[in-house]
Amino acid sequence: MKKRILLLACLLVGMSACTRNNDDDTMVVVNTPETYSFERDGNSTVSFSGQTTRIQMANEIINRMKDFSATETILLNMFSNENSSFSNEDLNSSSKNVKSKTAASKDFFESNAAGSAAVRADFEGWLTAQVNETFPAQNTVASAGVAGQIADGSSTRYVSAKGLEYNQAFNKSLIGALMVDQILNNYISTGVLDAGSNKENNNNGVVADSKEYTNMEHKWDEAYGYLYGTSADKANPNETIGSDDSFLNKYLGKVDADSDFSGMAQTIFDAFALGRAAIVAKDYTLRDAQTAILRENISQVVAVRAVYYLQQGKNALATETPDYGAAFHDLSEGYGFIYSLQFTRKPGTNSPYFSRAEVLSFLDQITTGNGFWEVSPTTLETISTEIASRFNFTVAEAKD
């Protein structure tokens, strides 16, 4: 079913909207651009290089987590970009890092330093545990309560004593804590877009120092960059959606490829493009309508994949001879997507679809005792149903 084009998308995305020109009281038609390309005086006003850099850093971190020669110090230094720990010298010389933008949104964490610190500690804990628990057990056959290796078809997975792949927990959790949080709770937030004199300057075409863009234009672009920052064609990214990184881009592509959610990638792109066009047209009502569309749809990407992996893990465990390798890999990915739910955003509110306490409760349920080795199909089904019930989809739609 293609009923996943959510919220106001049927009214505002892929159509034209009208806004009043305050200078001469005429109506200006704002069309949804086909590409994310904007210019001022013949020069591009689009810029999100910092987001591209952080995605590249994150990709290198998750790859290094699979390298048995990596040390705890190296991985932690990569997270904070210290001591030239990347193989790419451009990343080492960058002023950017992943850690400082993890759980760092204005809306959720500006007044919640303790919450931000707790999230960052989780990520550092996964890096540390990968080296101190999983790496030393690389030649041990994993079993309940024993870390080690486990077969998954032709692949070998390396899991904790509870069956968790720490690299998968880090990877999928970062989708929420970095990409989703920065998009939904920071850069498309009115608190960021309209901060200081941003609206006045945008109204008057006043650009940032030595730049081609206004601050408001740039903030919106930075949100866009966390999804499309490493796309092959950044102005027309849906041509390769799902193939350009290991984070939000990848899993938007997977959700969009499911016939139950077909069209979601276009809905999200159109909301980004029309929102940016609305900023150029100084139509902030239209801009904020796109914010609502982005919050609902991007949040749903996280939820759909959380349910998908819980269901895949449940099915692998339910066979006469459980496929523990496949199940644990799926459940590790599901673990990360559940973790990411705390960074989603319900449109029209300042709240996620699931609080951190609710998320941690879910994770406790699937990791209690010996964790994945003994989690019940009933538990996985119950959590799946609870997640889906807060969104506009069913478990059946997400599980395939």
Buried (B, 14 or more C-beta within 10 A) or exposed (E): EEEBBBBBBEEBBBEEBEBEEEEEEEEBEBEBBEEBBBEBEEEEBBBBEBBBBBBBBBBBBBBBBEEEEBEBEBBBBBBBBEEEBBEEEEBBEBEBBBBEBBBBBBBBBEEBEEBBEEBBEBBBEBBBBBBEBBBEBEEEEBBBBBBBBBBBEEEEBBBBBBBBBBBBBBBBBBBBBBBBBBBBBBBBBBEBBBBEEBBEBBBEEEBBEEBBBBBBBBBBBBBBBBBBBBBEEBBBBBEBBBEBBBBBBBBBBBBBEBEBBBBBBBBBBBBBBBBBBBBBBBBBEBBBBBBBBBBBBBBBBBBBBBBBBBBBBBBBBEEEEEBBBBBBBBBBBBBBBBBBBBBBBBBEEEEBBBEBEBBBEBBEBBBEEBBBBBBEBEBBBBBBEBBBEBBBBBBEBBBE
